[in-house]
């Protein structure tokens, strides 16, 4: 156990020992949970013995002897048998249900530790498997390749993909989601050749010898992807079901989808009506039309779906060399020692857009990985607030990988809340240190401790399907800062398990304006729970990732029950 955790454990023990009898409601509970440890995430009563629910709400939390008074012959009594209950977990920034497509309608091209692709030959073999199952002329797609993990240490090219097929258009997406590769037929369908103008906020990579596109496209993926036919409604539901199974096994009761529009909202509506989607989704909207997407959600009137912030992007991916840094990348790109990446729009254009949306009352969530992009975002938020002052806007910065100390100070001053992609420490930390950022900048990616010292509330996320959804692993990463090579990256940015758990429960609820009814186990809040086989706050920090989710509950109803009881 970390030294910083001992005071919190002592607080929990004292709270349980001296908990006052709760003021019991007049109503009888539909169900009660007793016989375990209930970590509430409430400051008033951090730990409890029992909880009572009626319908989809919590009606009482406290001592077992008090909660049992709310039961009658029809009340379901759930014995936790020494297990641990925590509030439902947030996937605080992801792209649900995209992960469900991998292996069903698109090839999984991830490298270890996520997948099995270790070389371009492996990648081509996976695509050949997909091509063999579709008719001539149909698109073949794949997702998740990482050039820095392939044996060849390079992106595949159109020539590589042409070896799979010249009869199928082929498109594969980089693990970051910010680059992709097309084969020759796909480029032809998209109308991309040597005469094509470079897109604003993106790049079409060219072969240095021939001057022709080599198939790799940065940021402006829509040049190709808009040509790919949408999958059928039946396949979409099948992919969503596959994604749901992954999420509920990890204790996710709310997923915050960091992009979306009318088509994705319509699909989520269908998934709810078909009974495929059993947990809650907050869908951001990006690209508009925002009012139409929000009207669809309003008319659906489901407790499982709501709209959240407006999502914009200001840069790309550091591991894809498209993140916008204030200083050059550690290892140069294509021999350019001054290369810093690039913004997706000018600072002036971003500021104009943010000011307009801020004036209309929207919460904003802007993707910024590089510190120069973060500067742009903070400038835009500042300008918007000066022109149209608004309290408690809770504007967000998504990922915020390389946020500097002065930028965190500015977040505090402006009331901005970051959502950190802390999984980068584990999945890419070694390469941030050795390739992208160098030791000094890499040591402070996802600067959680710096953010806590300033009293700023934040969330942590997986950005699924970039990395597998696993909120408890995020807690583990935050407390350990271990990379895939087993190295500690920036130990001074470690935080306690309790602080990390807040970032996927009550602070995630706050970031999404839901703290009044979600994020903690308190009277009046939604009965969204996760039952674990061990207490993250009483487990050695190295073992937190081994804790198993035994049951996931949404609105008082079990949506996942492990057979490993």
Helices and strands as residue ranges (DSSP letters): H 3-17, E 31-34, E 37-39, E 47-48, E 50-54, E 57-62, H 64-67, G 68-70, E 76-79, E 84-87, E 89-94, G 98-101, E 107-108, H 120-131, E 140-145, H 158-162, E 170-174, E 179-182, H 184-190, E 203-206, E 213-218, H 222-225, H 233-249, E 252-257, H 262-273, E 280-285, H 290-300, E 305-313, H 347-359, E 364-368, H 371-387, E 396-399, H 405-414, E 417-420, H 423-427, H 429-431, I 432-436, H 439-442, H 448-453, E 459-460, H 471-480, G 491-493, H 497-502, H 506-511, E 529-532, G 536-538, G 541-546, E 549-554, E 557-561
